[in-house]
Amino acid sequence: MHEAFKALADPTRRKILDLLKEQDLTAGEIANHFQVSKPSISQHLKLLKAAHLVHDEKKGQFVYYSLNLTIFQELLSWTMGFFEKGGKQP
């Protein structure tokens, strides 16, 4: 989970995740939404993959990136634990 939170701390990576909520995209399609170099986007995607927040799948000559919803469910489940009975209210 540490790697997921580290990956989520960066606004560029959060925007990439927002783009992937809509549809699976190639690295080039993702890069078109940013004013940074393609190698920079590739590095962000590498970190998102290392954190298991995205999957990649080769389709023909392109690699498509998609969200790994399992890790988001795990993160949500963990955070919801703070709201369970017995927790202190502000």
Secondary structure, 3 states (H helix, E strand, C coil): CHHHHHHHCCHHHHHHHHHHHHCCEEHHHHHCCCCCCHHHHHHHHHHHHHCCCEEEEEECCEEEEEECHHHHHHHHHHHHHHHCCCCCCC
